[in-house]
Amino acid sequence: MLVTEARAAKMRLDDEMNNVAARVFDSRALLARFHTTRDELGACDFGEMACAGAIMVVLNNLLIRFKKDLDATNNDWNKGAPLIEECSFGSVVTAAANNFRHHDEWARHDAPNEKQMKSIRVIAAVLKEPIRTNGKGHPFRRNVCPELVEALSGGNCEELNRKFFAFAKNMAA
């Protein structure tokens, strides 16, 4: 999965950058390698965030369409297993998709509105990040989809698929 591969590549490149930086001023070749490594790190960061966000938006769109086809209730959606930190898989995916689409808007306001708080509360629970009751000063003013993909999958694409289909089956039951 590109998201987890990007994370592993980022860690490897971070280590390489630290090793090169210690000797960076000794030669032009090392300086060039240092800059190349930093560029590759930036590409991994961007790729990881974009792919994780796209995954969450696609999963959310599929699940929302399925919910409508089933004429499922919000209770079915919010209580359906599997649960991650007491949040349904569907609610985590929706919160992640909302974060991807709107984190820039969330960053503009110190205190989120109630609609934003629905997603922020779920993200806070899943990522085990304490927030104020009103959400003021919350830490999700950036794309946190890579962390949410990791929380849902444990870095394993098959696990993400398993949870996705388990949630869909439980909603249909």
C-alpha positions in Angstrom: 0.0 0.0 0.0 1.5 3.3 -1.1 0.6 5.0 2.2 2.5 2.5 4.4 5.4 2.2 1.9 5.8 5.9 1.9 6.0 5.9 5.7 8.8 3.2 5.6 10.6 5.1 2.8 10.4 8.3 4.8 11.9 6.6 7.8 14.7 5.1 5.7 15.4 8.5 4.0 15.3 10.3 7.3 18.1 8.0 8.6 20.1 8.5 5.4 19.7 12.3 5.6 21.0 12.3 9.2 24.0 10.2 8.2 24.8 12.4 5.3 24.2 15.7 7.2 27.0 14.9 9.6 29.5 15.0 6.7 27.5 17.4 4.4 30.1 20.1 4.3 33.0 17.7 3.3 32.1 17.5 -0.4 29.8 18.8 -3.1 28.7 15.2 -3.9 27.5 14.8 -0.3 25.8 18.1 -0.4 24.0 17.2 -3.6 22.9 13.8 -2.1 21.7 15.7 1.0 19.4 17.9 -1.1 18.2 14.9 -3.2 17.3 13.0 0.0 15.4 16.0 1.3 13.5 16.2 -1.9 12.6 12.5 -1.8 11.4 13.0 1.8 9.1 15.8 0.7 7.7 13.6 -2.1 7.1 10.8 0.4 5.2 13.2 2.7 3.1 14.6 0.0 2.4 11.2 -1.6 1.5 9.6 1.8 -1.0 12.5 2.6 -2.6 12.6 -0.8 -3.0 8.8 -1.1 -4.3 8.4 2.4 -6.8 11.1 1.9 -7.9 9.7 -1.5 -8.3 6.3 0.1 -10.6 7.7 2.8 -12.7 9.7 0.4 -13.2 6.7 -1.9 -14.1 4.4 1.0 -16.4 7.0 2.4 -18.2 7.5 -0.9 -18.6 3.7 -1.3 -20.0 3.3 2.2 -22.3 6.3 2.0 -23.8 5.0 -1.3 -24.2 1.5 0.4 -25.9 3.1 3.4 -28.4 4.9 1.1 -29.0 1.7 -0.9 -29.8 -0.1 2.4 -31.8 2.7 3.7 -29.7 2.2 6.9 -30.1 4.5 9.9 -27.5 6.8 11.5 -27.7 4.4 14.4 -26.7 1.5 12.2 -23.8 3.6 10.9 -22.6 4.9 14.2 -22.9 1.6 16.2 -21.8 -0.9 13.5 -18.8 -3.1 14.2 -15.9 -3.1 13.9 -15.3 -0.4 16.4 -12.1 1.5 16.7 -11.8 3.3 20.1 -15.6 3.0 20.4 -16.1 4.6 17.0 -17.6 2.7 14.0 -15.4 2.0 11.0 -17.8 4.1 9.0 -17.7 7.1 11.3 -13.9 7.0 11.3 -13.8 6.9 7.5 -16.2 9.8 7.3 -14.2 11.8 9.8 -11.0 11.1 7.9 -12.6 12.1 4.6 -13.9 15.3 6.2 -10.5 16.0 7.5 -8.9 15.6 4.1 -11.5 17.8 2.4 -11.7 20.5 5.1 -8.5 20.6 7.3 -7.6 23.9 5.8 -10.9 25.3 6.9 -10.5 23.8 10.3 -7.2 25.6 10.6 -8.8 29.0 10.0 -11.0 28.8 13.1 -9.8 28.4 16.7 -13.2 27.0 17.8 -14.8 24.5 15.4 -18.6 24.5 14.8 -20.8 21.5 15.8 -20.7 20.0 12.3 -16.8 20.0 12.4 -16.8 18.7 15.9 -18.5 15.5 14.9 -15.5 14.6 12.9 -13.0 16.1 15.3 -14.3 14.1 18.2 -14.0 10.8 16.2 -10.5 11.7 15.1 -9.5 12.6 18.6 -10.8 9.3 20.0 -9.1 7.2 17.3 -5.8 9.0 17.5 -6.0 9.1 21.3 -5.5 12.9 21.3 -7.2 14.8 24.1 -9.2 17.8 23.1 -11.3 20.4 24.9 -15.1 19.8 25.0 -15.6 22.7 22.6 -12.7 21.5 20.4 -10.9 24.9 20.8 -7.2 24.6 19.8 -7.6 21.0 18.5 -4.5 19.5 16.8 -6.3 18.4 13.6 -5.6 21.5 11.5 -3.6 19.4 9.0 -4.3 16.2 7.0 -4.2 13.4 9.5 -5.4 10.7 7.1 -2.0 8.8 7.1 -2.4 8.4 10.9 -6.0 7.3 10.5 -5.2 4.8 7.7 -2.5 3.4 10.1 -5.0 3.2 12.9 -7.5 1.4 10.8 -5.1 -1.0 9.0 -2.1 -1.4 11.3 -0.1 -0.9 8.1 -1.8 -3.9 6.4 -4.0 -3.4 3.3 -5.7 -6.7 3.9 -6.7 -5.6 7.4 -8.2 -2.4 6.0 -10.2 -4.5 3.5 -11.3 -6.9 6.2 -12.6 -4.0 8.4 -14.3 -2.3 5.4 -16.2 -5.5 4.4 -17.0 -6.4 8.0 -18.6 -3.0 8.6 -20.6 -3.3 5.3 -21.8 -6.8 6.3 -22.8 -5.6 9.8 -24.6 -2.6 8.4 -26.6 -4.9 6.1 -27.5 -7.4 8.8 
